[in-house]
Amino acid sequence: MSESRPSYTIALIGNPNCGKTSLFNQLTGARQRTGNMAGVTVTSRQGQREWEGVDFNFVDLPGIYSLANSRVEETVARDYLNETPPDLILNVVDANNLARNFALTTQLMEQGLPVVIALNMLDELEKQGHTVDLDELSRGLAKPVIGSDGRSNSHIPALLNLLLANVDRQSEVLEITYEPHLEEAVVSLEAIGLERWQALRWLESAGEGVTLHNHEQARISNQALKLLASRHDESPAEMVAEGRYGYIHGLLHKSSSEHQDQSAADHWLDRIALNRWLGMPVFVMLLWLMFEATFTLGSYPADWIDTAVSWVGGQVGEWMPESLLKDLLVEGLIAGVGGVLVFLPNVVLLFFFIALLEQSGYMARAAFLMDNLMSKIGLHGKAFVPLVMGFGCNVPAIMSARTIEEPRARLITILINPFMSCSARLPVYVLLAGIFFAESAGTVLFAMYMLGIIVAFSVAAILARTIPAQHDETFIMELPPWRFPSSRSMLLHVWDKAGDFLHKIGGVILVGSILIWLLQSFPRQGVPWLEQLGHFVAPVFSPMGFGWQETVALLSGFIAKEVIAASLVVVYHTDMNDMAGLQSAMGENLAPASGLALMVFTLLYMPCLATIATIRRETGSWRWAGTSIMMGLILAWFGSWLVYNLASIWM
């Protein structure tokens, strides 16, 4: 770099995965170096480029969503902009997620920083049939806007010329008009010496990122926060976000075909799905319809599979001579595996409806709707997705909690996830609901899932008051457009989930069925080992009216919840390939109150071994895995005991 040439520093900033680093590589080529930002271990990269007799020093800042949060990356970017402001900021924006990306852009503009905007990945947007009017967008923002592509160098000369033309220009401050009470709070903070952008940032981050210099500033600032809290249910961060997104959507309505094309039907659906009073009842109603349809529609193909399993068991029984091998095949493998295979249609339907909600765009709106409630109990809006994933399998659901940066919220999400009824519990629910509550089985199924949600949220509220918070995190979610899900995508999703269920049937359920049959069949003379074990442990479960058969089934569920249904099939001495016979035997042995208590115990007690191992790995401690086990066992025993006693009075 020549000392005689002018030199300017350009900072690249943008959301994660917006193509910022690819653009940085194109601008700097091989002339770059990697190092840590001052005082932290967050990596930054710097590179040089000479253009038209000017030396540009490019700094690639960490990918962030906001300047108001306290994550290390956001703190680093904020401190860099405040303490060593660059000559110009190149804000890289993903053209496919304009609203979410412009949330950061508006913060930069409100601070009065000099900004040039590069709209990246325009080619992907155009493939979807949408366009962006760059000139109209530039006029609306009062900032230079240029298209870019991280996979092609053809736009680099035009981008460098634009940077050169704007490097010495004065930058205007963006002023968004916010809700009147929020504006009053901003004015009160400006009166004590804060700039407008500092007042907004202090309010939306509850004091993070802006230093107050004296006691009077702290007193008035905290007073403004308390006054806002007394006037509004929403937090200041939500009020600021609402104002910014209102500005952004107005801007994009003029410049983006994707926003212009939003139909009246989309607006109507959003008014219902996101309504403060209607949104939650609609969400609960959709869940009820999902579980009602899962049971009702699934019962028809389940009967066909049951008939097929009975026929196979009968053919094998007639063809083979009396022997231990015949007993193993008919009473162990066919009965155990077939007893779970019967519930495949219910599992497929459940995943179908969840995929329908996700791909239609409704699930993102449900997460947005739930954020306010979840924040009040110590959770984060991002926890909604891992919790919904828990309806499928708790293992990947717990792993997906990695997206939550705030440690307390992430830990709470992990610990309560096992209370979300995974698909492994569904066969047990369907079996018991069909036996004891045939006329209202879908509603009982819905009640089990709702009970899991209520318990999870209650435990989260308790944990939030015992585990100290470290920092808050703003929830930013791009609401996708409403769409009809692709039939191919739906089929692939359901096929994948059905494959996972069948894989479990061929693995853990197969092995579990053989093990249960062996313990049930030996010794050949006298009381079988399994029954001895059941009678030994049964006193622990007798307050709920469980027999030794249910006790053994619950013990087998410690390995995997799928094995519970298979165990019930094996331990009851009925025509083992006849599900109707099993239902009749269980109906005679258990009272309806005990059947309901058994469902509650299955819902709440300790996670399966795979989930426990995942909790240990994700939290880095057996302490939290042990906490999950003990918490589940205690809640399951007292919860099922309470349900049994209450149900015994009413039934």
C-alpha positions as CSV (number, residue, x, y, z in Angstrom):
1,M,0.0,0.0,0.0
2,S,1.5,3.3,-1.1
3,E,1.8,6.2,1.4
4,S,1.3,8.7,-1.3
5,R,-2.1,7.4,-2.4
6,P,-5.4,8.2,-0.5
7,S,-6.4,5.3,1.8
8,Y,-10.0,4.5,3.0
9,T,-11.4,1.8,5.3
10,I,-14.5,0.0,4.1
11,A,-16.3,-2.3,6.6
12,L,-18.5,-5.1,5.3
13,I,-21.4,-5.9,7.5
14,G,-24.5,-8.0,7.1
15,N,-26.6,-10.9,8.4
16,P,-25.1,-14.4,8.6
17,N,-25.3,-16.3,5.3
18,C,-25.9,-13.2,3.2
19,G,-22.9,-13.8,1.0
20,K,-20.8,-11.2,2.7
21,T,-17.6,-13.2,2.9
22,S,-17.8,-14.3,-0.7
23,L,-18.1,-10.7,-1.8
24,F,-15.1,-9.8,0.5
25,N,-13.0,-12.5,-1.2
26,Q,-13.9,-11.0,-4.6
27,L,-13.0,-7.5,-3.5
28,T,-9.6,-8.4,-2.0
29,G,-8.5,-11.6,-3.8
30,A,-5.4,-13.0,-2.2
31,R,-4.4,-9.7,-0.4
32,Q,-6.1,-10.5,2.9
33,R,-5.2,-11.6,6.4
34,T,-7.0,-13.1,9.4
35,G,-6.8,-11.9,13.0
36,N,-8.8,-11.5,16.2
37,M,-10.7,-8.4,17.1
38,A,-9.3,-6.5,20.1
39,G,-9.9,-8.2,23.4
40,V,-12.0,-11.2,22.0
41,T,-11.5,-14.4,20.1
42,V,-14.0,-13.5,17.3
43,T,-12.1,-13.7,14.0
44,S,-12.1,-10.8,11.5
45,R,-10.5,-10.6,8.1
46,Q,-8.9,-7.7,6.5
47,G,-7.8,-7.2,2.9
48,Q,-6.6,-4.5,0.5
49,R,-7.5,-3.4,-3.0
50,E,-6.1,-0.6,-5.1
51,W,-8.6,1.1,-7.4
52,E,-8.3,4.2,-9.5
53,G,-5.3,5.5,-7.5
54,V,-7.0,4.8,-4.2
55,D,-6.1,2.2,-1.6
56,F,-9.2,0.4,0.0
57,N,-8.7,-1.4,3.2
58,F,-11.7,-3.9,3.6
59,V,-12.7,-5.3,7.0
60,D,-15.1,-8.3,7.1
61,L,-17.1,-7.9,10.3
62,P,-18.8,-10.9,11.9
63,G,-22.3,-11.8,10.6
64,I,-25.0,-10.3,12.9
65,Y,-28.7,-9.6,12.9
66,S,-28.7,-6.5,15.2
67,L,-26.5,-3.9,16.9
68,A,-28.6,-4.0,20.0
69,N,-27.9,-7.6,21.3
70,S,-25.1,-8.8,23.6
71,R,-23.7,-11.7,21.6
72,V,-20.0,-11.6,21.2
73,E,-20.2,-11.0,17.5
74,E,-22.7,-8.2,17.8
75,T,-20.7,-6.5,20.6
76,V,-17.6,-6.7,18.5
77,A,-19.3,-5.2,15.4
78,R,-20.9,-2.5,17.5
79,D,-17.7,-1.5,19.3
80,Y,-15.8,-1.4,16.1
81,L,-18.3,1.0,14.5
82,N,-18.4,3.2,17.5
83,E,-14.7,3.3,18.5
84,T,-12.9,3.0,15.1
85,P,-15.6,4.1,12.6
86,P,-14.7,3.2,9.0
87,D,-14.9,5.7,6.2
88,L,-17.7,3.8,4.6
89,I,-19.9,0.8,5.4
90,L,-20.7,-1.8,2.7
91,N,-24.0,-3.4,3.9
92,V,-24.4,-6.7,2.2
93,V,-28.1,-7.7,2.0
94,D,-29.6,-11.1,1.0
95,A,-32.1,-10.2,-1.8
96,N,-34.2,-13.2,-0.8
97,N,-34.8,-12.0,2.8
98,L,-35.0,-8.3,2.4
99,A,-37.2,-7.5,5.4
100,R,-35.0,-9.3,7.9
101,N,-31.8,-8.0,6.4
102,F,-33.0,-4.4,6.3
103,A,-33.6,-4.5,10.1
104,L,-29.8,-4.2,10.5
105,T,-29.7,-1.6,7.7
106,T,-32.1,0.7,9.4
107,Q,-30.0,0.6,12.6
108,L,-26.9,1.7,10.6
109,M,-28.9,4.5,9.0
110,E,-30.5,5.6,12.3
111,Q,-26.9,6.0,13.7
112,G,-26.1,8.2,10.7
113,L,-23.3,6.0,9.4
114,P,-22.2,6.3,5.8
115,V,-23.7,3.2,4.0
116,V,-23.6,1.7,0.5
117,I,-26.0,-1.3,0.1
118,A,-25.1,-4.3,-2.0
119,L,-28.1,-6.5,-2.9
120,N,-26.6,-10.0,-3.1
121,M,-28.1,-13.2,-4.6
122,L,-30.4,-11.3,-7.0
123,D,-30.2,-14.2,-9.4
124,E,-31.8,-16.6,-6.9
125,L,-34.6,-14.1,-6.4
126,E,-35.2,-13.8,-10.2
127,K,-35.4,-17.6,-10.5
128,Q,-38.4,-17.4,-8.2
129,G,-40.1,-15.0,-10.5
130,H,-39.5,-11.8,-8.4
131,T,-37.6,-8.6,-9.1
132,V,-36.4,-5.6,-7.1
133,D,-36.4,-2.1,-8.5
134,L,-32.9,-0.9,-7.4
135,D,-33.5,2.7,-8.4
136,E,-36.8,2.9,-6.5
137,L,-35.1,1.2,-3.5
138,S,-32.2,3.6,-3.6
139,R,-34.6,6.6,-3.7
140,G,-36.6,5.2,-0.7
141,L,-33.5,4.6,1.4
142,A,-31.7,7.7,0.2
143,K,-28.6,5.5,-0.1
144,P,-26.7,4.0,-3.1
145,V,-27.9,0.5,-3.9
146,I,-26.2,-1.9,-6.3
147,G,-26.7,-5.6,-7.3
148,S,-24.0,-8.1,-6.5
149,D,-23.3,-11.8,-6.9
150,G,-20.8,-13.6,-4.7
151,R,-20.2,-16.2,-7.5
152,S,-19.2,-13.7,-10.3
153,N,-16.7,-10.9,-10.6
154,S,-18.5,-9.0,-13.3
155,H,-20.1,-6.5,-10.9
156,I,-16.9,-5.7,-9.0
157,P,-15.7,-2.7,-11.1
158,A,-19.1,-1.0,-10.8
159,L,-19.2,-1.7,-7.0
160,L,-15.6,-0.3,-6.5
161,N,-16.6,2.8,-8.5
162,L,-19.7,3.3,-6.3
163,L,-17.6,2.9,-3.2
164,L,-15.1,5.5,-4.5
165,A,-17.9,7.9,-5.4
166,N,-19.5,7.8,-1.9
167,V,-16.4,7.5,0.4
168,D,-16.3,11.2,1.2
169,R,-20.0,12.0,1.1
170,Q,-22.0,13.2,4.1
171,S,-24.6,10.8,5.4
172,E,-28.1,11.7,6.4
173,V,-29.7,10.2,9.6
174,L,-32.8,8.1,9.1
175,E,-35.6,9.0,11.4
176,I,-38.4,6.5,11.8
177,T,-41.6,7.6,13.6
178,Y,-42.4,5.1,16.4
179,E,-45.3,4.6,18.6
180,P,-46.1,7.8,20.6
181,H,-45.3,6.5,24.0
182,L,-42.0,5.1,22.7
183,E,-41.3,8.5,21.1
184,E,-41.9,10.2,24.5
185,A,-39.3,7.9,26.0
186,V,-36.8,8.7,23.3
187,V,-37.3,12.4,23.8
188,S,-36.8,12.1,27.5
189,L,-33.5,10.3,26.9
190,E,-32.4,12.9,24.3
191,A,-33.1,15.6,27.0
192,I,-30.3,14.1,29.2
193,G,-27.7,14.1,26.5
194,L,-28.2,10.9,24.5
195,E,-28.5,11.0,20.7
196,R,-31.6,9.6,19.2
197,W,-30.0,6.4,18.0
198,Q,-28.4,5.9,21.4
199,A,-31.8,6.4,23.1
200,L,-33.5,3.8,20.8
201,R,-30.7,1.3,21.3
202,W,-30.7,1.8,25.1
203,L,-34.5,1.2,25.2
204,E,-34.5,-1.9,22.9
205,S,-31.6,-3.5,24.6
206,A,-32.6,-2.6,28.1
207,G,-29.3,-0.8,28.7
208,E,-26.9,-2.8,26.6
209,G,-24.5,-1.2,24.2
210,V,-24.9,2.4,25.4
211,T,-22.9,3.8,28.4
212,L,-24.7,6.2,30.7
213,H,-22.3,8.7,32.3
214,N,-24.0,9.7,35.5
215,H,-26.7,8.7,38.1
216,E,-29.2,11.2,36.7
217,Q,-29.0,9.6,33.2
218,A,-29.5,6.1,34.7
219,R,-32.5,7.3,36.8
220,I,-34.4,8.9,34.0
221,S,-33.6,6.1,31.6
222,N,-34.8,3.4,34.0
223,Q,-37.9,5.6,34.7
224,A,-38.7,5.7,31.0
225,L,-38.4,1.9,30.8
226,K,-40.8,1.4,33.7
227,L,-43.3,3.9,32.2
228,L,-43.3,2.0,29.0
229,A,-43.8,-1.3,30.8
230,S,-46.8,0.1,32.7
231,R,-48.4,1.3,29.4
232,H,-47.7,-1.7,27.1
233,D,-47.6,-5.4,27.2
234,E,-45.0,-5.4,24.5
235,S,-41.4,-4.8,25.4
236,P,-39.5,-1.8,24.1
237,A,-37.6,-4.1,21.8
238,E,-40.8,-5.3,20.2
239,M,-42.1,-1.8,19.8
240,V,-38.9,-0.7,18.1
241,A,-39.0,-3.8,15.9
242,E,-42.6,-3.0,15.0
243,G,-41.7,0.5,13.9
244,R,-38.7,-0.6,11.9
245,Y,-40.6,-3.3,10.1
246,G,-43.5,-1.0,9.3
247,Y,-41.0,1.3,7.6
248,I,-39.3,-1.6,5.8
249,H,-42.6,-3.1,4.5
250,G,-43.7,0.3,3.3
251,L,-40.4,0.7,1.5
252,L,-40.5,-2.8,-0.1
253,H,-44.1,-2.5,-1.2
254,K,-42.9,0.1,-3.7
255,S,-39.7,-1.6,-4.8
256,S,-40.1,-5.4,-4.5
257,S,-42.5,-7.4,-6.7
258,E,-42.5,-10.1,-3.9
259,H,-44.2,-7.7,-1.5
260,Q,-46.4,-6.0,-4.2
261,D,-47.7,-9.4,-5.2
262,Q,-49.0,-10.2,-1.7
263,S,-52.7,-10.9,-2.3
264,A,-55.7,-9.8,-0.3
265,A,-56.0,-13.4,0.8
266,D,-52.5,-13.3,2.3
267,H,-53.3,-10.1,4.2
268,W,-56.6,-11.6,5.5
269,L,-54.8,-14.8,6.6
270,D,-52.2,-12.7,8.5
271,R,-54.8,-10.7,10.2
272,I,-56.3,-13.9,11.6
273,A,-53.1,-15.9,12.3
274,L,-51.2,-12.9,13.9
275,N,-54.2,-11.4,15.7
276,R,-53.6,-10.9,19.4
277,W,-57.0,-12.3,20.4
278,L,-57.8,-14.7,17.6
279,G,-54.3,-16.1,16.9
280,M,-54.0,-18.3,19.9
281,P,-57.5,-19.9,19.7
282,V,-56.9,-20.6,16.0
283,F,-53.6,-22.2,16.9
284,V,-55.2,-24.5,19.6
285,M,-58.0,-25.4,17.2
286,L,-55.6,-26.4,14.5
287,L,-53.7,-28.6,16.9
288,W,-57.0,-30.3,18.0
289,L,-58.0,-30.9,14.4
290,M,-54.5,-32.3,13.7
291,F,-54.7,-34.9,16.5
292,E,-58.4,-35.7,15.9
293,A,-57.6,-36.4,12.2
294,T,-54.5,-38.3,13.2
295,F,-56.6,-40.8,15.2
296,T,-59.8,-40.9,13.2
297,L,-58.3,-41.1,9.7
298,G,-55.4,-43.3,10.8
299,S,-57.8,-45.9,12.3
300,Y,-58.8,-47.2,8.8
301,P,-55.3,-48.2,7.4
302,A,-54.4,-49.3,11.0
303,D,-57.2,-51.9,10.8
304,W,-55.9,-53.1,7.4
305,I,-52.4,-53.5,8.8
306,D,-53.8,-55.3,11.9
307,T,-55.6,-57.7,9.6
308,A,-52.5,-58.4,7.6
309,V,-50.4,-58.9,10.8
310,S,-53.0,-61.3,12.1
311,W,-53.0,-63.2,8.9
312,V,-49.2,-63.5,8.8
313,G,-49.2,-64.7,12.4
314,G,-51.9,-67.2,11.7
315,Q,-50.1,-68.6,8.7
316,V,-46.8,-69.0,10.5
317,G,-48.6,-70.6,13.5
318,E,-50.2,-73.2,11.2
319,W,-47.2,-73.9,9.1
320,M,-44.6,-74.4,11.8
321,P,-44.6,-77.3,14.3
322,E,-44.8,-76.5,18.0
323,S,-41.3,-75.3,19.2
324,L,-39.5,-72.5,20.9
325,L,-38.7,-71.0,17.5
326,K,-42.4,-70.9,16.6
327,D,-43.2,-69.2,19.9
328,L,-40.4,-66.7,19.3
329,L,-41.7,-65.8,15.8
330,V,-45.4,-65.7,16.6
331,E,-45.5,-64.4,20.1
332,G,-42.3,-62.4,20.1
333,L,-41.4,-61.0,16.7
334,I,-44.7,-60.9,14.8
335,A,-46.7,-59.8,17.9
336,G,-44.2,-57.3,19.2
337,V,-43.2,-55.7,15.9
338,G,-46.6,-56.0,14.4
339,G,-48.2,-54.5,17.4
340,V,-46.2,-51.3,16.8
341,L,-46.4,-51.4,12.9
342,V,-50.2,-51.1,13.3
343,F,-49.6,-47.4,14.3
344,L,-47.6,-46.5,11.3
345,P,-50.6,-44.7,9.6
346,N,-51.0,-42.5,12.7
347,V,-47.4,-41.5,12.8
348,V,-47.4,-40.8,9.0
349,L,-50.5,-38.6,9.4
350,L,-49.0,-36.7,12.3
351,F,-45.9,-35.8,10.3
352,F,-48.0,-35.0,7.3
353,F,-50.0,-32.4,9.2
354,I,-46.9,-30.9,10.9
355,A,-45.2,-30.6,7.4
356,L,-48.4,-29.0,6.1
357,L,-48.3,-26.3,8.8
358,E,-44.6,-25.7,8.3
359,Q,-44.5,-25.5,4.5
360,S,-47.7,-23.4,4.2
361,G,-46.0,-20.7,6.2
362,Y,-48.2,-21.0,9.3
363,M,-45.6,-22.4,11.7
364,A,-43.4,-19.3,11.4
365,R,-46.4,-17.2,12.3
366,A,-47.2,-19.4,15.2
367,A,-43.6,-18.9,16.4
368,F,-44.0,-15.2,16.1
369,L,-47.3,-15.4,18.0
370,M,-45.8,-17.4,20.8
371,D,-42.7,-15.3,21.3
372,N,-44.4,-12.9,23.8
373,L,-45.8,-15.7,25.9
374,M,-42.6,-17.7,25.8
375,S,-40.5,-14.7,26.8
376,K,-42.5,-14.3,30.0
377,I,-41.6,-17.8,31.1
378,G,-37.9,-17.5,30.4
379,L,-37.9,-19.0,26.9
380,H,-37.1,-17.4,23.6
381,G,-39.0,-17.2,20.4
382,K,-36.4,-19.4,18.7
383,A,-37.3,-22.2,21.2
384,F,-40.6,-22.7,19.4
385,V,-39.0,-24.6,16.5
386,P,-37.1,-27.1,18.7
387,L,-40.2,-27.6,20.8
388,V,-42.3,-28.4,17.7
389,M,-39.6,-30.7,16.4
390,G,-40.0,-32.5,19.7
391,F,-43.3,-33.8,18.4
392,G,-41.2,-35.9,16.0
393,C,-38.1,-36.9,17.9
394,N,-36.5,-35.3,21.0
395,V,-32.9,-36.0,19.8
396,P,-32.7,-33.7,16.8
397,A,-35.0,-31.2,18.5
398,I,-32.6,-30.8,21.4
399,M,-29.7,-30.5,19.0
400,S,-31.5,-27.7,17.1
401,A,-31.5,-25.7,20.3
402,R,-28.0,-24.7,19.3
403,T,-29.6,-21.8,17.4
404,I,-30.4,-20.1,20.7
405,E,-27.4,-18.0,21.7
406,E,-28.5,-17.1,25.2
407,P,-27.2,-19.9,27.5
408,R,-30.1,-20.0,30.0
409,A,-32.8,-20.0,27.3
410,R,-30.9,-22.7,25.4
411,L,-30.5,-24.9,28.6
412,I,-34.2,-24.5,29.5
413,T,-35.3,-25.4,26.0
414,I,-33.1,-28.6,26.2
415,L,-34.5,-29.6,29.6
416,I,-38.2,-29.2,28.8
417,N,-38.0,-30.7,25.3
418,P,-38.6,-34.3,26.6
419,F,-42.0,-33.2,27.8
420,M,-43.0,-32.7,24.2
421,S,-44.7,-35.9,23.1
422,C,-42.4,-37.5,20.5
423,S,-43.7,-39.9,17.8
424,A,-42.5,-42.9,19.9
425,R,-45.2,-42.2,22.5
426,L,-47.9,-41.9,19.9
427,P,-48.5,-45.7,19.5
428,V,-49.1,-45.9,23.3
429,Y,-51.5,-43.0,23.3
430,V,-53.4,-44.4,20.3
431,L,-53.6,-47.9,21.8
432,L,-54.8,-46.7,25.3
433,A,-57.2,-44.0,23.9
434,G,-58.7,-46.6,21.6
435,I,-59.3,-49.0,24.5
436,F,-60.6,-46.7,27.2
437,F,-61.9,-43.6,25.3
438,A,-63.0,-44.9,21.9
439,E,-65.7,-42.3,21.5
440,S,-63.4,-39.3,22.2
441,A,-60.0,-40.8,21.4
442,G,-58.9,-37.8,19.2
443,T,-59.7,-35.3,22.0
444,V,-57.8,-37.4,24.6
445,L,-54.9,-37.6,22.2
446,F,-55.0,-33.8,21.8
447,A,-55.2,-33.5,25.7
448,M,-52.0,-35.5,26.1
449,Y,-50.1,-33.2,23.8
450,M,-51.5,-30.1,25.4
451,L,-50.6,-31.5,28.8
452,G,-47.0,-31.9,27.7
453,I,-46.9,-28.3,26.5
454,I,-48.4,-27.0,29.7
455,V,-46.0,-29.0,31.8
456,A,-43.0,-27.9,29.7
457,F,-44.0,-24.3,30.0
458,S,-44.6,-24.6,33.7
459,V,-41.2,-26.2,34.3
460,A,-39.6,-23.5,32.1
461,A,-41.1,-20.8,34.3
462,I,-39.6,-22.4,37.4
463,L,-36.2,-23.0,35.8
464,A,-36.1,-19.4,34.6
465,R,-36.4,-18.2,38.2
466,T,-33.6,-20.5,39.4
467,I,-31.0,-20.3,36.6
468,P,-29.5,-16.8,36.2
469,A,-29.8,-15.1,32.8
470,Q,-26.7,-14.0,31.0
471,H,-28.0,-11.7,28.3
472,D,-31.1,-11.1,26.3
473,E,-31.5,-11.8,22.6
474,T,-33.8,-10.2,20.1
475,F,-36.0,-12.6,18.2
476,I,-36.0,-11.7,14.5
477,M,-37.9,-14.0,12.1
478,E,-38.7,-13.4,8.4
479,L,-42.4,-14.4,7.9
480,P,-42.5,-16.4,4.7
481,P,-45.3,-15.8,2.2
482,W,-48.4,-18.1,2.4
483,R,-48.1,-20.9,-0.1
484,F,-49.6,-24.2,-1.1
485,P,-47.0,-26.8,-0.1
486,S,-45.4,-28.8,-2.9
487,S,-46.8,-32.3,-3.2
488,R,-43.4,-33.6,-3.9
489,S,-41.8,-31.9,-0.9
490,M,-44.6,-33.2,1.3
491,L,-44.3,-36.7,0.1
492,L,-40.5,-36.6,0.6
493,H,-40.9,-35.3,4.1
494,V,-43.4,-37.9,5.1
495,W,-41.5,-40.7,3.4
496,D,-38.3,-39.7,5.3
497,K,-40.2,-39.7,8.7
498,A,-42.0,-43.0,7.9
499,G,-38.6,-44.5,7.0
500,D,-37.2,-43.4,10.4
501,F,-40.2,-45.1,12.2
502,L,-39.7,-48.3,10.2
503,H,-36.0,-48.2,10.9
504,K,-36.8,-48.2,14.6
505,I,-39.2,-51.1,14.2
506,G,-36.5,-53.1,12.5
507,G,-34.0,-52.1,15.2
508,V,-34.8,-51.2,18.8
509,I,-38.4,-52.6,18.7
510,L,-37.3,-55.9,17.2
511,V,-34.5,-56.4,19.8
512,G,-36.8,-55.2,22.6
513,S,-39.6,-57.6,21.5
514,I,-37.1,-60.6,21.5
515,L,-35.8,-59.6,24.9
516,I,-39.3,-59.2,26.4
517,W,-40.4,-62.6,25.0
518,L,-37.3,-64.3,26.4
519,L,-37.9,-62.9,29.9
520,Q,-41.6,-63.8,29.6
521,S,-40.9,-67.4,28.4
522,F,-38.2,-68.5,30.8
523,P,-38.0,-70.4,33.0
524,R,-40.3,-72.9,31.2
525,Q,-41.5,-74.2,34.5
526,G,-42.7,-71.7,37.2
527,V,-43.1,-68.0,37.2
528,P,-41.4,-66.2,34.3
529,W,-38.5,-63.8,35.1
530,L,-40.4,-60.9,33.6
531,E,-43.4,-61.5,35.8
532,Q,-41.2,-61.8,38.8
533,L,-39.6,-58.5,38.0
534,G,-43.0,-56.9,37.5
535,H,-44.4,-58.1,40.8
536,F,-41.2,-56.9,42.6
537,V,-41.5,-53.4,41.2
538,A,-45.3,-53.2,41.1
539,P,-45.8,-51.7,44.6
540,V,-44.2,-48.5,43.3
541,F,-46.9,-48.2,40.6
542,S,-49.9,-49.7,42.5
543,P,-51.2,-46.3,43.7
544,M,-52.1,-45.6,40.1
545,G,-53.8,-49.0,39.6
546,F,-51.1,-50.5,37.4
547,G,-50.6,-54.2,37.2
548,W,-47.3,-56.0,36.8
549,Q,-47.8,-56.0,33.0
550,E,-48.0,-52.2,32.8
551,T,-45.0,-52.0,35.2
552,V,-42.9,-54.2,33.0
553,A,-43.9,-52.1,29.9
554,L,-42.9,-48.9,31.6
555,L,-39.6,-50.4,32.6
556,S,-38.9,-51.4,29.0
557,G,-39.6,-47.8,28.0
558,F,-36.4,-46.7,29.7
559,I,-34.6,-48.0,26.6
560,A,-37.0,-46.5,24.0
561,K,-40.6,-45.4,24.3
562,E,-41.5,-47.4,21.1
563,V,-40.9,-50.6,23.1
564,I,-43.8,-49.9,25.5
565,A,-46.5,-50.8,23.0
566,A,-44.5,-53.9,21.9
567,S,-44.1,-55.0,25.6
568,L,-47.8,-54.7,26.3
569,V,-48.5,-56.9,23.3
570,V,-46.1,-59.6,24.5
571,V,-46.9,-59.6,28.2
572,Y,-50.6,-60.0,27.9
573,H,-51.6,-63.6,27.2
574,T,-54.0,-63.1,24.4
575,D,-54.0,-64.1,20.8
576,M,-50.9,-62.1,20.2
577,N,-51.5,-61.3,16.6
578,D,-54.9,-60.0,17.4
579,M,-54.9,-56.4,18.5
580,A,-58.6,-56.6,19.4
581,G,-57.7,-59.4,21.8
582,L,-55.1,-57.3,23.4
583,Q,-57.4,-54.4,23.8
584,S,-60.0,-56.6,25.4
585,A,-57.5,-58.0,27.8
586,M,-56.2,-54.6,28.9
587,G,-59.7,-53.3,29.2
588,E,-60.6,-56.0,31.6
589,N,-57.3,-55.6,33.7
590,L,-57.2,-51.8,33.9
591,A,-59.8,-49.2,34.9
592,P,-60.2,-46.2,32.6
593,A,-58.7,-44.0,35.3
594,S,-55.6,-46.3,35.3
595,G,-55.5,-46.2,31.5
596,L,-55.4,-42.4,31.6
597,A,-52.8,-42.4,34.3
598,L,-50.6,-44.8,32.2
599,M,-50.8,-42.3,29.3
600,V,-49.7,-39.4,31.6
601,F,-46.9,-41.5,33.1
602,T,-45.7,-42.4,29.5
603,L,-45.8,-38.7,28.6
604,L,-43.8,-37.4,31.6
605,Y,-41.3,-40.0,32.8
606,M,-37.6,-40.0,32.0
607,P,-36.4,-39.6,28.4
608,C,-35.1,-42.5,26.4
609,L,-31.4,-43.4,26.4
610,A,-30.7,-41.6,23.1
611,T,-32.3,-38.4,24.4
612,I,-30.3,-38.6,27.7
613,A,-27.1,-39.0,25.8
614,T,-28.0,-36.0,23.6
615,I,-28.8,-33.9,26.7
616,R,-25.4,-34.8,28.2
617,R,-23.6,-33.9,25.0
618,E,-25.4,-30.6,24.4
619,T,-25.1,-29.4,28.0
620,G,-21.6,-30.8,28.5
621,S,-22.6,-32.2,31.9
622,W,-24.1,-35.4,33.4
623,R,-25.6,-33.1,36.0
624,W,-28.2,-31.7,33.6
625,A,-28.9,-35.2,32.2
626,G,-29.5,-36.5,35.7
627,T,-31.7,-33.5,36.4
628,S,-33.8,-34.3,33.4
629,I,-34.2,-38.0,34.5
630,M,-35.1,-37.1,38.1
631,M,-37.4,-34.3,37.1
632,G,-39.3,-36.6,34.7
633,L,-39.6,-39.5,37.1
634,I,-40.9,-37.2,40.0
635,L,-43.4,-35.4,37.7
636,A,-44.6,-38.6,36.1
637,W,-45.3,-40.4,39.5
638,F,-47.1,-37.5,41.1
639,G,-48.8,-36.4,37.9
640,S,-50.2,-39.9,37.1
641,W,-51.2,-40.4,40.8
642,L,-53.1,-37.1,40.7
643,V,-54.8,-37.9,37.4
644,Y,-55.7,-41.4,38.6
645,N,-57.4,-40.2,41.7
646,L,-59.2,-37.3,40.0
647,A,-60.3,-39.5,37.2
648,S,-61.5,-42.3,39.6
649,I,-64.0,-39.7,41.0
650,W,-65.3,-38.5,37.7
651,M,-65.4,-41.8,35.8
